[in-house]
Structure formats: structure tokens, C-alpha cells
Amino acid sequence: MKLVTVAGAPSVGKTSVILHLAALLAKEGVRPAVVKFDALSSADDVIFREKLGIPALVGLSDYVCPDHYYVSNIEEACVWGREAGADLLVLETAGLCHRCAPHIKGVPALTVLDSLGGVDAPRKMGPAASLADIIVVTKCDLVSQAEREVFDFAVASVNPTAAIVHVNGLTGTGALHLQRMARTWPRVDGVEDAVLRYSMPASICSYCTGERRIGRRYQSGNVEKLVVAKEAA
């Protein structure tokens, strides 16, 4: 079974990109499946099943950090994918944390960026963008050619080795390029003992265990405080 990780901030078009890629792959006899990791709710599994008729599963982290929940359940997701008969399993992350590192060594890594997010968007995505193999840029039809080139330059500045692919989330234009790339992706035996490309954000504090009150006296554990320079005071 092949695997691919898909990262990106909310509403950049991750699900649309996956839908178009999965539809193209299904036409050539590839059986895709999708696991969507999210925080509180998601109906993406219904979208994949109703629109494409492919296996789809949603994992909700609830009160747990969605990125840590994702890492803790990758192996289980792969077991589910094999049992579902998938040829390609797409692992889509919640995209809530710009510090997250969802990509895995040896597994194709795709990050979706919205061209309307501004030239700083690639840098703000941290390791999710800088360590991706493919950067998919969406909503390019809503910007000028000059703005598109400036955005692509910003992407290349953050990740000079990544392939940049432009995909229209509404029409699917550009997804054919992804389909060709998917044919070259390797099969993996499993993810046990696999290694993340970058460490996850970590914190064990009172808020991790359910504290809701604000104030120093309620804070304990791994707490970082804002440092205010004299010039800014």
C-alpha cells in the first residue's frame, strides 16, 4: 500500500485537492482511501464516500492535541487502510497548528497552501511546508500572474527542493500532475519504527489537563512566558 501525508491550514483546499486526485486515481484502477484527522468535528468522510464511493474514516482528537493524536494513530490508520483494501492511503491532518510536523521520512509529503494567504504564508507553515516533497498551491485563479509568481518565489525560498503544483479546487485543473506523481510513490510495508521529519510541538501544563482559569497562579508545568523588550514597553 502507498501512503501520502497531506498538511495545510484550515480552508486552504486540502479536501478538494484530495477529491480530485482520488477521482483520477480511481479511474485508472487505483483504490484510494482517506483518513481525516481533526479536532472537534468533520464530515469529510461522508463527502468521500458519497462523491467517490471510497473508504473514508475520521479521527477526532477532542481535548487532545490533534497533531499528537495524529501521530499516535498513524499505525492504526494504516491497519484500517489495508483492511479496507486501499492501494493508496491518504492521511489528512487537521492543520490547526502552524508548528506541526506531520510528514514522515520515506513517505511522500504534500502540503497545500492558499495563494490568497499572502507571501508570508509559506514561512508561517514551518516544517509542514519546509519539509514537504510537494507544495500544492490553490486558488491561483483568484490572483494575477504576477502575484502567482511572487507567491511561488516565496514557496521556493522556504523549500527550494519541493515540486510546486497549482491545482484549482473547483475544476480540478492541475490534479493530473499529482496523479502522475502518485504513480511513482513507493509502497511501504508499515509505519512502525518510521520517523517524523521534524519533532512535534510539546507542552505539559495545567491547561493540558483541563484547567480553564486564566492567571499565573493557575499555571504549572511547561509554561513559556512572553518576553517584552524595554523598547516595546
N, C-alpha and C positions, 0 to 999 in steps of 0.2 A: 504493500500500500504506500502511496505517496502522501506526503504531508506538506502543508504550507501554512505559515502563520500570517495573519492579516491584522495590522495595527492601524491606528489612526484616531484622531479626536472625534467626539460625537458629531454627527450630522455632516461629515465630510463626504459620505457616499460609499462607505465600506460595503454595506449590504448590496447596494446597486451594482457595484463592481463585481462582487461575488456572484450575483444572479446572472449577469451577462456572461461571465467566464464559465459558470457551471452549465448554462444553457448550450454554449458552444461545445463544451466537452461532451455533454450528454449526446449531442448529435453525432459525434464520432465514436460512440460506443463506450465512452468512459463513464463510470458510475461515481458521481461525486456525492459527498455527504458533508454536512456542516455542523459544527458545534459552536454556538454563540455563547460567550461568557459575558455576563452583565451584572449589574448591581441589584436593582430592585424589581425590574420587570422588563420583559421583552416579548414581542410577538413575532420575532423574526423566524422562528421555527415554523410557524403557521404559513408565513409568506413562502418559504422554500418548499414546503410540502404542497401548498395549493397551486402555486405558479409553475413549479417544475416537477412536482411529484418525486422529490428526492428526500432521503432520510435527513432529518434535522433534529438537533437537540439543543435545549437552552439550559445553561447552568447559572443560577443566581446566587451571588455571594452573600446577599442580605447584609448583615452587620460586619462581615469580614471584608478586609481589603480585597477588591475584585482582582487585583493583579496577583496577590498571594494565593487567592482562591484558584485562579487560573493555573498557576504553576503547580499547585497541589493536586490538580485534577487532570493534567495533560495525559498521564498514563491511562487513567480511567476512560478518558475521551477516545484514546486510540483503541482500547479494547472494544468500546462501543462501535467505533467505526469499522473495525474488522468484522464484528458480528453482524453489522448492517450490510456487509458485502461491498464496502466502498473501495474504489480504485484510488480515489483522491479524497483525503480528509482535510477540510479547511477549518483551521482553528482561528476564530474571530474573537478578538479581545474587546473588553468594554471601552477602552480608550478614554478613561476618566483621568488618568494621571500622566502628565507630560514627562514624568521622570521614569515611567515604566520601561521595562526591558523584556518584552515578550518573546523575542526571537531566540532561536535555538541553533547552536552550531551544527552544521550538517543538514539543516532543514531550510528549504527556501523561505526567505523572509520578505514580505511585502508590506509596505506602509503607504497608506492613502493620505494625500494632502489636498486641501481645498485651495484652488488658486485665488479665491476671494479672501483668504486668510491673511494676506499681506506677506511681504518679503521676509518678515521675521518668523513666519510660521514654521519653516523647516528647522530653524535653530531651536525653537521652543519645544520641538518634539523630542529633543535629546537623543538617547540611544535608540529609540524606536525608529528614528529616521537615519541617524548617522551610521547605524549598523545593518541597515536593510540591504537586500540584494536588488530590490526593485522598488522604485518610488512611483506610485500611480498618482497623477495629478488630475483632479476632476474640475468640472465647471469652467473649463477653458473657453467655452463658447460665450461666456459672460464677460470676458476681458479682451482687450485689444491684443494684437500680435506683439506689440512692444512690451506690454505688461506680462504676457506669457513668457517671453524670452528673459525678462528680468527675473521672473519667478524661477524659471529653470536654472538660471545662473545661481540664484540663492540656494537651490537644492544641491547643485553640483559643488557649491562651496562647503556645504555641510557633509556631503557624501559624494566624493568625486568618482567612486567606483560603481555606484548604483546605476542601473538602467532606468531611464526616465520614460514612462509610458503615459500618454494622455488618453483618458477614457471619458466619454460622455455618458454619465449615469442614466440619462433618459433614453438615448438611442442605442447605446452600446458601442458606438464608434470607437475604435481603438482596442476593444477587448480581444480582437483577433490576434493582436500582437501578444497578448498574455497567453492566449491559447497555444500559440507556437512555443512560447517559453515553457509552458507546463509540460509539453511533450518531452522536454529534456530533463525535467526534475527527477532526482533519484528516488528509488524506493527505499524504504527504511524498515528494518526488522522490528524496531520498537524505540521507545524513548527512555527506557530505564538506563541510567548512567549517562544519559545525554547531558550537555552542559549549556546553560544560558549564555548568550553572547555578552551579557553585562549583568551586574548584580541588581537585584530588586531593591526598591526603597524599603527601609526598615524603620520601625519605631514600636517600642513597647511602652506605653504610657497609660495614664489613668483614663484617657478618652478611648483607648483601645478596648478597655474593659467596661465601657458603658457610662462613664462619667459625662454629664451634660452641663454642669455648672461652670461658669467662667471665673477665673481668678487664680492667682498663684497658689493659694492655699489648697486648691483642688487638683493641682498638677503634680504628678510624680512620674518617675521613670525616665525614659529617654525624651527629654524636652529641650528643644532648641529655642533660644530667645532672640528676638530682633535686636541687632546692634545699631544704635543711632550715632552717627558721627557728629562731632561738635559743629561742623559746618552746616549740618542739616537741622540742628536743634534750633 
